[in-house]
């Protein structure tokens, strides 16, 4: 199923009353254990994307137990009752899989593979075996081995990478220690070291139950045959309780919070961050458009002002990290050698003040909107992968309970105007509501 990006964009913005673009799907739940299933057929290519979301991430981790969701991302590939250690990748790759992977973010953990259509039974069997029988082969030695791998990953991605500790400090400054978004998805070294085999087993039993997962198939399959396979491999797994949702409050920032991090880097950096509208809530789309106008590409306001005009920065980036409990709107500015961080901050603030004082132009909003929608439409052309239709169906389902939200998602951006962007900036970009993290280079 291939979609032409340009006609879609023209139709969406020039003819808003046209028939909406949809992702056809069927959704049902296994009566035996509560596993949610979403099926989307596309017979253009003989490939099926298998995409499972476990509705568990750091959002579900208790204080002192951080890193468990990401640790399981590793353990899930290390063998289960009927699959020998390290065979998961080998079996799929030998069967022609073009992608085998898993990712963890604050709100969920996912596992995905793209397989030839005739290898769908293999992919489903492997997923069902680790969903139902991972603990049968989980030993202290295997936990220790994967804990070491994760700790080394933390060293590479956080502690020994430029600005890694500063990035973690941003989240630690925005959130209190008891909040699940405090710190990095990968967890803390102390918590990883303290994790026991019983702790890990409890986390799996609580959050890796069929009733806390959604399986999406997207691609070339017969619906009746796929249902029979799902029933065969997953229908026999026992029901476990659906975990009770934790009540988590995110305290508002009412006074500016500041932190300084000294790192062995060559250039100073300033990060300004705010708590913003949760994923898909009012304001989330405005935040994406504002981020694009401020910091995406060489034509963005911050790049033109700080990199070209003043020549005090080497790069800028602005993003809206959309999450369930609250999102994070972040402005990142890396300075030139010898430039004082206070000047970086002051000039950045001047650009932010300008967009609060006067709305962006209609052209700026249109450019941002078109770029954002083009990315979405480009992803729509893929059945699998990290952003294709299978992933979209799971993401929309988790956050909204509406797998085919694509047309409404596009409409969110169509509704953004220069005035709504300015109103969002006025409500969000207050200095009293922000966290500021300054990175100071050290020898």
C-alpha positions as CSV (number, residue, x, y, z in Angstrom):
1,X,0.0,0.0,0.0
2,X,1.9,3.1,-1.3
3,X,0.6,6.6,-0.7
4,X,1.7,9.6,-2.7
5,X,2.8,12.2,-0.1
6,X,2.1,15.4,-2.2
7,X,-1.5,14.6,-3.1
8,X,-2.3,13.7,0.4
9,X,-0.9,16.9,1.7
10,X,-2.8,19.0,-0.9
11,X,-6.0,17.1,0.0
12,X,-5.6,17.5,3.7
13,X,-4.9,21.3,3.7
14,X,-6.6,22.5,0.5
15,X,-9.7,20.3,0.8
16,X,-10.5,19.7,4.5
17,X,-13.9,18.1,3.6
18,X,-12.3,15.3,1.5
19,X,-12.6,11.7,2.7
20,X,-10.1,11.1,5.5
21,X,-7.2,8.8,5.1
22,X,-7.7,5.8,7.3
23,X,-5.8,2.7,8.4
24,X,-8.3,-0.2,8.3
25,X,-8.1,-2.5,11.2
26,X,-9.9,-5.1,13.3
27,X,-9.4,-5.2,17.0
28,X,-10.4,-8.0,19.5
29,X,-9.4,-9.4,22.8
30,X,-8.6,-13.1,23.7
31,X,-11.2,-14.2,26.1
32,X,-8.9,-16.6,27.8
33,X,-6.2,-14.1,29.0
34,X,-7.1,-10.6,27.9
35,X,-4.4,-10.2,25.2
36,X,-5.5,-7.3,22.9
37,X,-5.0,-8.0,19.1
38,X,-5.1,-5.5,16.2
39,X,-5.0,-6.7,12.6
40,X,-4.3,-4.5,9.6
41,X,-4.1,-6.3,6.2
42,X,-1.9,-5.0,3.3
43,X,-1.2,-7.5,0.5
44,X,1.1,-5.3,-1.6
45,X,4.2,-7.1,-0.4
46,X,4.6,-10.6,1.1
47,X,5.8,-9.2,4.4
48,X,4.2,-9.0,7.9
49,X,5.1,-6.6,10.6
50,X,4.7,-8.1,14.1
51,X,4.6,-5.4,16.8
52,X,3.9,-6.0,20.5
53,X,3.6,-3.2,23.0
54,X,3.7,-4.1,26.7
55,X,2.1,-1.2,28.5
56,X,4.9,-0.9,30.9
57,X,7.9,1.4,31.1
58,X,9.7,3.6,33.7
59,X,6.2,5.1,34.2
60,X,5.4,1.8,36.1
61,X,8.7,1.6,38.1
62,X,8.7,2.4,41.8
63,X,11.4,4.6,43.3
64,X,14.5,2.5,43.9
65,X,13.5,0.0,41.1
66,X,14.4,2.1,38.0
67,X,15.7,0.4,34.9
68,X,13.6,-2.7,35.1
69,X,11.6,-2.1,31.9
70,X,14.7,-1.5,29.8
71,X,16.4,-4.5,31.5
72,X,13.6,-6.7,30.3
73,X,14.1,-5.4,26.8
74,X,17.4,-7.2,26.9
75,X,16.2,-10.3,28.9
76,X,13.4,-10.9,26.4
77,X,16.0,-11.8,23.7
78,X,17.9,-14.3,25.9
79,X,15.8,-17.4,25.5
80,X,12.7,-18.9,27.1
81,X,11.4,-22.3,27.9
82,X,11.3,-23.6,24.3
83,X,13.9,-21.3,22.8
84,X,17.5,-21.7,23.6
85,X,19.6,-18.8,24.8
86,X,20.5,-16.3,22.1
87,X,18.4,-18.2,19.5
88,X,15.6,-15.6,19.1
89,X,17.6,-13.4,16.7
90,X,19.2,-16.3,15.0
91,X,15.8,-18.0,14.2
92,X,14.2,-14.9,12.8
93,X,17.2,-13.8,10.8
94,X,17.7,-17.2,9.3
95,X,14.0,-17.1,8.3
96,X,14.6,-13.8,6.4
97,X,13.5,-11.2,8.9
98,X,14.4,-7.7,7.8
99,X,14.1,-6.2,11.3
100,X,14.3,-7.7,14.8
101,X,14.4,-5.2,17.7
102,X,12.9,-3.8,20.8
103,X,12.8,-0.3,22.4
104,X,11.9,1.2,25.7
105,X,10.5,4.7,26.4
106,X,9.0,6.2,29.6
107,X,5.5,4.8,28.9
108,X,5.9,1.5,27.2
109,X,8.3,-1.3,25.9
110,X,7.9,-2.7,22.4
111,X,9.2,-5.7,20.4
112,X,9.0,-5.7,16.7
113,X,10.0,-7.8,13.7
114,X,9.3,-7.7,10.0
115,X,9.1,-11.2,8.6
116,X,8.3,-12.9,5.2
117,X,4.6,-13.7,5.2
118,X,5.2,-17.4,5.3
119,X,7.2,-17.0,8.5
120,X,4.4,-15.4,10.5
121,X,3.9,-18.7,12.5
122,X,7.5,-18.6,13.6
123,X,7.3,-15.0,14.7
124,X,4.1,-15.5,16.7
125,X,5.5,-18.7,18.4
126,X,8.6,-16.9,19.5
127,X,6.7,-13.9,20.9
128,X,4.3,-16.2,22.7
129,X,7.0,-18.3,24.2
130,X,8.8,-15.4,25.8
131,X,5.5,-13.9,26.9
132,X,4.4,-17.1,28.6
133,X,7.6,-18.9,29.6
134,X,10.5,-16.4,30.0
135,X,10.8,-17.0,33.7
136,X,11.2,-20.8,33.2
137,X,14.8,-20.1,32.1
138,X,15.6,-16.9,33.9
139,X,18.6,-17.6,36.2
140,X,20.8,-15.5,38.4
141,X,23.7,-15.9,35.9
142,X,21.5,-14.7,33.0
143,X,20.3,-11.7,35.1
144,X,23.9,-10.8,36.1
145,X,25.0,-11.1,32.4
146,X,22.3,-8.8,31.1
147,X,22.6,-6.4,34.0
148,X,26.3,-6.0,33.1
149,X,25.3,-5.3,29.5
150,X,22.8,-2.7,30.5
151,X,25.2,-1.0,32.9
152,X,27.8,-0.9,30.1
153,X,25.1,0.6,27.8
154,X,24.5,3.3,30.5
155,X,28.2,4.1,30.5
156,X,28.3,4.4,26.8
157,X,25.0,6.3,26.3
158,X,24.9,8.5,29.5
159,X,28.1,8.6,31.5
160,X,30.7,8.6,28.8
161,X,28.9,10.3,26.0
162,X,29.1,14.1,25.5
163,X,26.3,15.9,27.4
164,X,24.9,12.5,28.5
165,X,24.9,13.4,32.2
166,X,23.6,16.9,31.4
167,X,20.6,15.3,29.5
168,X,19.9,13.2,32.5
169,X,20.2,16.2,34.8
170,X,17.4,18.0,32.8
171,X,14.9,15.3,33.7
172,X,16.2,15.2,37.3
173,X,15.7,19.0,37.5
174,X,12.2,18.9,36.0
175,X,10.9,16.0,38.2
176,X,11.2,15.0,41.8
177,X,13.1,11.8,42.6
178,X,9.9,9.8,43.3
179,X,8.5,10.6,39.8
180,X,8.9,7.9,37.2
181,X,10.2,10.4,34.6
182,X,13.1,11.4,36.9
183,X,16.4,10.5,35.3
184,X,17.1,8.3,32.3
185,X,15.0,5.5,30.8
186,X,17.9,3.1,31.3
187,X,17.7,3.6,35.1
188,X,20.4,4.4,37.7
189,X,23.5,2.3,38.4
190,X,22.6,1.9,42.0
191,X,19.1,0.5,41.2
192,X,20.4,-1.8,38.6
193,X,23.1,-3.2,41.0
194,X,20.4,-3.7,43.7
195,X,17.9,-5.6,41.5
196,X,17.4,-9.2,42.7
197,X,16.1,-12.2,40.9
198,X,12.9,-12.0,42.9
199,X,12.5,-8.3,42.0
200,X,12.8,-9.0,38.3
201,X,10.4,-12.0,38.4
202,X,7.8,-9.8,40.2
203,X,8.1,-7.1,37.5
204,X,7.6,-9.6,34.8
205,X,4.6,-11.3,36.4
206,X,3.0,-7.9,37.1
207,X,3.6,-6.1,33.8
208,X,4.4,-8.8,31.1
209,X,1.0,-10.5,31.3
210,X,-1.1,-11.0,28.2
211,X,-3.7,-8.6,29.6
212,X,-1.1,-5.8,29.7
213,X,0.0,-6.2,26.1
214,X,-1.3,-5.4,22.6
215,X,-0.2,-7.4,19.5
216,X,-0.4,-5.7,16.1
217,X,0.0,-7.5,12.8
218,X,0.3,-5.3,9.7
219,X,0.9,-6.8,6.3
220,X,0.2,-9.7,4.0
221,X,-1.8,-12.3,5.9
222,X,-5.3,-13.9,5.9
223,X,-7.3,-12.7,8.8
224,X,-8.9,-16.1,9.7
225,X,-5.5,-17.9,9.4
226,X,-3.8,-15.2,11.5
227,X,-6.5,-15.5,14.2
228,X,-6.1,-19.2,14.3
229,X,-2.3,-18.9,14.8
230,X,-2.8,-16.3,17.5
231,X,-5.3,-18.5,19.2
232,X,-2.9,-21.5,19.0
233,X,0.1,-19.7,20.3
234,X,-1.3,-17.1,22.7
235,X,-4.7,-18.5,23.6
236,X,-3.3,-21.2,25.9
237,X,-1.3,-18.7,28.0
238,X,-2.8,-18.3,31.5
239,X,-4.6,-15.2,32.5
240,X,-2.7,-13.0,35.0
241,X,-4.1,-9.9,36.7
242,X,-4.1,-6.6,34.8
243,X,-1.8,-4.3,36.8
244,X,-3.4,-1.5,38.7
245,X,-2.5,1.9,37.3
246,X,-0.4,3.9,39.7
247,X,-1.7,7.3,40.7
248,X,1.1,9.7,39.8
249,X,1.0,13.4,40.2
250,X,3.4,15.7,38.4
251,X,4.0,18.8,40.6
252,X,4.0,22.1,38.7
253,X,7.2,24.2,38.5
254,X,6.4,27.5,40.1
255,X,9.9,28.8,40.5
256,X,12.8,28.5,38.1
257,X,15.1,25.6,38.8
258,X,18.8,25.7,37.8
259,X,21.6,23.2,37.7
260,X,25.2,23.3,36.5
261,X,27.0,20.1,35.2
262,X,30.7,20.0,34.6
263,X,31.6,17.6,31.8
264,X,34.8,16.9,29.8
265,X,33.4,18.5,26.6
266,X,34.8,21.2,24.4
267,X,31.8,23.5,24.2
268,X,29.4,25.1,26.6
269,X,25.7,24.2,26.4
270,X,22.5,25.6,27.7
271,X,19.2,23.7,28.0
272,X,15.9,25.4,28.8
273,X,13.0,22.9,29.5
274,X,9.4,23.1,30.5
275,X,6.6,20.7,31.5
276,X,4.2,20.8,28.5
277,X,0.9,19.4,27.3
278,X,0.7,15.5,27.5
279,X,0.7,13.4,24.3
280,X,-2.3,14.3,22.0
281,X,-3.7,16.7,24.6
282,X,-4.6,20.3,23.5
283,X,-1.4,22.2,23.0
284,X,0.7,19.1,22.0
285,X,0.4,19.9,18.3
286,X,1.1,23.6,18.9
287,X,4.3,22.6,20.8
288,X,5.5,20.5,17.8
289,X,4.9,23.4,15.4
290,X,6.6,25.9,17.8
291,X,9.6,23.5,18.2
292,X,9.9,23.4,14.4
293,X,9.7,27.2,14.0
294,X,12.3,27.8,16.7
295,X,14.9,25.1,16.1
296,X,14.4,22.8,13.1
297,X,16.8,23.4,10.3
298,X,18.9,26.4,9.1
299,X,15.8,28.5,8.5
300,X,14.6,28.2,12.1
301,X,14.6,31.3,14.3
302,X,17.2,30.2,16.8
303,X,19.6,28.9,14.1
304,X,19.4,32.1,12.1
305,X,19.9,34.3,15.2
306,X,22.4,32.4,17.2
307,X,24.4,30.5,14.6
308,X,24.3,32.9,11.6
309,X,23.7,36.4,12.8
310,X,25.5,36.4,16.2
311,X,27.9,33.5,15.6
312,X,27.8,32.5,19.2
313,X,26.4,28.9,18.8
314,X,27.4,25.9,16.8
315,X,24.0,24.2,16.9
316,X,20.5,24.4,18.3
317,X,17.7,21.9,18.7
318,X,14.1,22.3,20.0
319,X,11.8,19.4,20.7
320,X,8.5,18.4,22.2
321,X,8.9,14.9,23.9
322,X,5.3,13.8,24.0
323,X,4.5,11.5,27.0
324,X,1.5,10.3,28.9
325,X,1.8,12.1,32.2
326,X,3.3,15.3,30.9
327,X,5.5,16.2,28.0
328,X,8.8,18.0,28.0
329,X,9.5,21.0,25.8
330,X,13.2,21.4,25.4
331,X,15.5,24.1,23.9
332,X,19.1,23.1,23.5
333,X,21.9,25.5,22.5
334,X,25.5,24.5,22.1
335,X,27.9,27.5,22.1
336,X,31.1,28.3,20.3
337,X,34.4,28.0,22.1
338,X,34.9,30.7,24.7
339,X,31.3,32.0,24.5
340,X,29.8,32.5,28.0
341,X,26.8,30.4,28.9
342,X,25.0,33.5,30.3
343,X,25.1,35.1,26.9
344,X,23.8,32.0,25.2
345,X,20.9,31.9,27.6
346,X,20.1,35.6,27.2
347,X,20.1,35.6,23.4
348,X,18.0,32.4,23.4
349,X,15.5,34.1,25.7
350,X,15.3,37.1,23.4
351,X,14.2,34.8,20.6
352,X,11.6,33.2,22.8
353,X,10.4,36.6,23.9
354,X,9.9,37.7,20.3
355,X,7.6,34.9,19.5
356,X,5.6,35.6,22.6
357,X,5.3,39.2,21.7
358,X,4.3,38.7,18.1
359,X,2.8,35.6,16.5
360,X,4.8,33.7,13.9
361,X,4.0,34.3,10.3
362,X,1.4,32.2,8.4
363,X,4.3,31.0,6.2
364,X,6.3,29.8,9.2
365,X,3.4,27.8,10.5
366,X,2.6,26.4,7.1
367,X,6.2,25.3,6.6
368,X,6.4,23.6,10.0
369,X,3.0,22.0,9.5
370,X,3.8,20.6,6.1
371,X,7.1,19.2,7.2
372,X,5.6,17.5,10.2
373,X,2.8,16.0,8.2
374,X,5.2,14.9,5.5
375,X,7.1,12.9,8.1
376,X,3.9,11.2,9.2
377,X,2.8,10.4,5.6
378,X,6.2,9.0,4.8
379,X,6.0,6.7,7.9
380,X,2.5,5.6,6.7
381,X,4.1,4.1,3.6
382,X,5.7,1.4,5.7
383,X,3.8,-1.4,7.3
384,X,6.5,-2.1,10.0
385,X,9.6,-0.6,11.4
386,X,10.0,1.9,14.2
387,X,7.4,4.3,12.8
388,X,5.2,2.5,10.2
389,X,1.5,1.6,10.4
390,X,2.0,-1.2,12.9
391,X,3.7,1.2,15.3
392,X,1.1,3.9,14.6
393,X,-1.8,1.5,15.5
394,X,-0.1,0.5,18.7
395,X,0.8,4.1,19.7
396,X,-2.7,5.5,19.0
397,X,-4.2,2.6,20.8
398,X,-2.2,3.0,23.9
399,X,-2.6,6.8,24.3
400,X,-6.1,7.2,22.9
401,X,-7.8,3.8,22.6
402,X,-8.4,4.7,19.0
403,X,-5.9,2.8,16.7
404,X,-7.0,4.6,13.5
405,X,-6.4,8.1,14.8
406,X,-4.2,9.1,11.8
407,X,-6.7,11.4,10.0
408,X,-7.5,13.1,13.4
409,X,-3.8,13.4,14.1
410,X,-3.3,15.2,10.8
411,X,-6.3,17.4,11.7
412,X,-4.6,18.4,14.9
413,X,-1.9,20.1,12.9
414,X,-4.3,21.6,10.4
415,X,-6.0,23.4,13.3
416,X,-2.7,25.0,14.4
417,X,-2.6,28.8,13.6
418,X,-0.1,31.6,14.2
419,X,-2.3,32.8,17.0
420,X,-2.6,29.4,18.7
421,X,1.2,29.0,18.5
422,X,1.7,32.4,20.1
423,X,-0.9,31.7,22.8
424,X,0.8,28.4,23.5
425,X,4.2,30.2,23.8
426,X,2.7,32.8,26.1
427,X,1.2,30.1,28.4
428,X,4.3,27.8,28.4
429,X,7.6,29.8,28.1
430,X,7.5,31.5,31.5
431,X,10.9,31.8,33.2
432,X,9.3,30.9,36.5
433,X,8.1,27.6,35.1
434,X,11.3,26.3,33.6
435,X,14.4,24.3,34.3
436,X,17.8,25.5,33.2
437,X,20.8,23.2,32.9
438,X,24.1,24.7,32.0
439,X,27.0,22.4,30.9
440,X,30.4,23.8,31.7
441,X,33.4,22.3,29.8
442,X,36.2,20.9,32.0
443,X,39.7,19.7,30.9
